[in-house]
Amino acid sequence: MAYRMQASVITNLPVDDVLM
């Protein structure tokens, strides 16, 4: 989950939503 949060912040995109 930490990776998803970091990715979301870095890419500034809803990465968590996409992965889930």
PQR file with spaces between the fields and no chain letter, atoms N, CA, C, O and H, PARSE charges and radii, in Angstrom:
ATOM       1  N    MET     1       0.840   -1.205    0.000 -0.4000 1.5000
ATOM       2  CA   MET     1       0.000    0.000    0.000 -0.0000 2.0000
ATOM       3  C    MET     1       0.873    1.251    0.000  0.5500 1.7000
ATOM       4  O    MET     1       0.531    2.262   -0.614 -0.5500 1.4000
ATOM       5  N    ALA     2       1.988    1.168    0.688 -0.4000 1.5000
ATOM       6  CA   ALA     2       2.889    2.327    0.753 -0.0000 2.0000
ATOM       7  C    ALA     2       3.372    2.683   -0.649  0.5500 1.7000
ATOM       8  O    ALA     2       3.470    3.856   -1.008 -0.5500 1.4000
ATOM       9  H    ALA     2       2.265    0.346    1.186  0.4000 1.0000
ATOM      10  N    TYR     3       3.671    1.645   -1.438 -0.4000 1.5000
ATOM      11  CA   TYR     3       4.164    1.878   -2.799 -0.0000 2.0000
ATOM      12  C    TYR     3       3.088    2.586   -3.628  0.5500 1.7000
ATOM      13  O    TYR     3       3.391    3.497   -4.398 -0.5500 1.4000
ATOM      14  H    TYR     3       3.591    0.692   -1.146  0.4000 1.0000
ATOM      15  N    ARG     4       1.844    2.165   -3.468 -0.4000 1.5000
ATOM      16  CA   ARG     4       0.747    2.778   -4.221 -0.0000 2.0000
ATOM      17  C    ARG     4       0.608    4.248   -3.845  0.5500 1.7000
ATOM      18  O    ARG     4       0.404    5.098   -4.712 -0.5500 1.4000
ATOM      19  H    ARG     4       1.598    1.425   -2.843  0.4000 1.0000
ATOM      20  N    MET     5       0.717    4.546   -2.563 -0.4000 1.5000
ATOM      21  CA   MET     5       0.587    5.934   -2.114 -0.0000 2.0000
ATOM      22  C    MET     5       1.719    6.771   -2.699  0.5500 1.7000
ATOM      23  O    MET     5       1.484    7.873   -3.195 -0.5500 1.4000
ATOM      24  H    MET     5       0.883    3.856   -1.858  0.4000 1.0000
ATOM      25  N    GLN     6       2.949    6.253   -2.643 -0.4000 1.5000
ATOM      26  CA   GLN     6       4.102    6.981   -3.177 -0.0000 2.0000
ATOM      27  C    GLN     6       3.936    7.203   -4.675  0.5500 1.7000
ATOM      28  O    GLN     6       4.182    8.301   -5.174 -0.5500 1.4000
ATOM      29  H    GLN     6       3.140    5.358   -2.239  0.4000 1.0000
ATOM      30  N    ALA     7       3.522    6.169   -5.386 -0.4000 1.5000
ATOM      31  CA   ALA     7       3.344    6.275   -6.836 -0.0000 2.0000
ATOM      32  C    ALA     7       2.296    7.336   -7.147  0.5500 1.7000
ATOM      33  O    ALA     7       2.457    8.114   -8.087 -0.5500 1.4000
ATOM      34  H    ALA     7       3.322    5.277   -4.980  0.4000 1.0000
ATOM      35  N    SER     8       1.236    7.367   -6.370 -0.4000 1.5000
ATOM      36  CA   SER     8       0.173    8.345   -6.592 -0.0000 2.0000
ATOM      37  C    SER     8       0.714    9.763   -6.423  0.5500 1.7000
ATOM      38  O    SER     8       0.372   10.663   -7.190 -0.5500 1.4000
ATOM      39  H    SER     8       1.106    6.735   -5.606  0.4000 1.0000
ATOM      40  N    VAL     9       1.555    9.950   -5.421 -0.4000 1.5000
ATOM      41  CA   VAL     9       2.125   11.276   -5.168 -0.0000 2.0000
ATOM      42  C    VAL     9       3.122   11.649   -6.255  0.5500 1.7000
ATOM      43  O    VAL     9       3.150   12.790   -6.715 -0.5500 1.4000
ATOM      44  H    VAL     9       1.834    9.218   -4.798  0.4000 1.0000
ATOM      45  N    ILE    10       3.944   10.682   -6.665 -0.4000 1.5000
ATOM      46  CA   ILE    10       4.977   10.955   -7.668 -0.0000 2.0000
ATOM      47  C    ILE    10       4.352   11.247   -9.039  0.5500 1.7000
ATOM      48  O    ILE    10       4.716   12.221   -9.697 -0.5500 1.4000
ATOM      49  H    ILE    10       3.922    9.755   -6.291  0.4000 1.0000
ATOM      50  N    THR    11       3.430   10.415   -9.455 -0.4000 1.5000
ATOM      51  CA   THR    11       2.815   10.587  -10.772 -0.0000 2.0000
ATOM      52  C    THR    11       1.656   11.577  -10.715  0.5500 1.7000
ATOM      53  O    THR    11       1.161   12.037  -11.744 -0.5500 1.4000
ATOM      54  H    THR    11       3.134    9.624   -8.921  0.4000 1.0000
ATOM      55  N    ASN    12       1.231   11.898   -9.482 -0.4000 1.5000
ATOM      56  CA   ASN    12       0.130   12.845   -9.315 -0.0000 2.0000
ATOM      57  C    ASN    12      -1.132   12.309   -9.984  0.5500 1.7000
ATOM      58  O    ASN    12      -1.962   13.073  -10.479 -0.5500 1.4000
ATOM      59  H    ASN    12       1.633   11.524   -8.646  0.4000 1.0000
ATOM      60  N    LEU    13      -1.262   10.974   -9.989 -0.4000 1.5000
ATOM      61  CA   LEU    13      -2.438   10.360  -10.603 -0.0000 2.0000
ATOM      62  C    LEU    13      -3.045    9.345   -9.633  0.5500 1.7000
ATOM      63  O    LEU    13      -2.366    8.864   -8.726 -0.5500 1.4000
ATOM      64  H    LEU    13      -0.589   10.354   -9.587  0.4000 1.0000
ATOM      65  N    PRO    14      -4.315    9.024   -9.827 -0.5600 1.5000
ATOM      66  CA   PRO    14      -4.984    8.047   -8.960  0.2800 2.0000
ATOM      67  C    PRO    14      -4.486    6.633   -9.233  0.5500 1.7000
ATOM      68  O    PRO    14      -5.244    5.786   -9.707 -0.5500 1.4000
ATOM      69  N    VAL    15      -3.233    6.380   -8.939 -0.4000 1.5000
ATOM      70  CA   VAL    15      -2.637    5.071   -9.207 -0.0000 2.0000
ATOM      71  C    VAL    15      -3.336    3.990   -8.390  0.5500 1.7000
ATOM      72  O    VAL    15      -3.565    2.882   -8.874 -0.5500 1.4000
ATOM      73  H    VAL    15      -2.617    7.067   -8.555  0.4000 1.0000
ATOM      74  N    ASP    16      -3.672    4.325   -7.147 -0.4000 1.5000
ATOM      75  CA   ASP    16      -4.326    3.347   -6.285 -0.0000 2.0000
ATOM      76  C    ASP    16      -5.642    2.896   -6.917  0.5500 1.7000
ATOM      77  O    ASP    16      -5.974    1.711   -6.894 -0.5500 1.4000
ATOM      78  H    ASP    16      -3.486    5.225   -6.754  0.4000 1.0000
ATOM      79  N    ASP    17      -6.379    3.836   -7.474 -0.4000 1.5000
ATOM      80  CA   ASP    17      -7.651    3.513   -8.109 -0.0000 2.0000
ATOM      81  C    ASP    17      -7.422    2.614   -9.320  0.5500 1.7000
ATOM      82  O    ASP    17      -8.181    1.673   -9.551 -0.5500 1.4000
ATOM      83  H    ASP    17      -6.110    4.799   -7.493  0.4000 1.0000
ATOM      84  N    VAL    18      -6.389    2.898  -10.084 -0.4000 1.5000
ATOM      85  CA   VAL    18      -6.095    2.124  -11.294 -0.0000 2.0000
ATOM      86  C    VAL    18      -5.679    0.702  -10.930  0.5500 1.7000
ATOM      87  O    VAL    18      -6.146   -0.259  -11.541 -0.5500 1.4000
ATOM      88  H    VAL    18      -5.772    3.663   -9.896  0.4000 1.0000
ATOM      89  N    LEU    19      -4.802    0.567   -9.935 -0.4000 1.5000
ATOM      90  CA   LEU    19      -4.325   -0.758   -9.539 -0.0000 2.0000
ATOM      91  C    LEU    19      -5.469   -1.587   -8.967  0.5500 1.7000
ATOM      92  O    LEU    19      -5.556   -2.788   -9.224 -0.5500 1.4000
ATOM      93  H    LEU    19      -4.423    1.348   -9.438  0.4000 1.0000
ATOM      94  N    MET    20      -6.329   -0.964   -8.208 -0.4000 1.5000
ATOM      95  CA   MET    20      -7.436   -1.675   -7.590 -0.0000 2.0000
ATOM      96  C    MET    20      -8.563   -1.852   -8.605  0.5500 1.7000
ATOM      97  O    MET    20      -9.599   -2.433   -8.283 -0.5500 1.4000
ATOM      98  H    MET    20      -6.259    0.012   -7.999  0.4000 1.0000
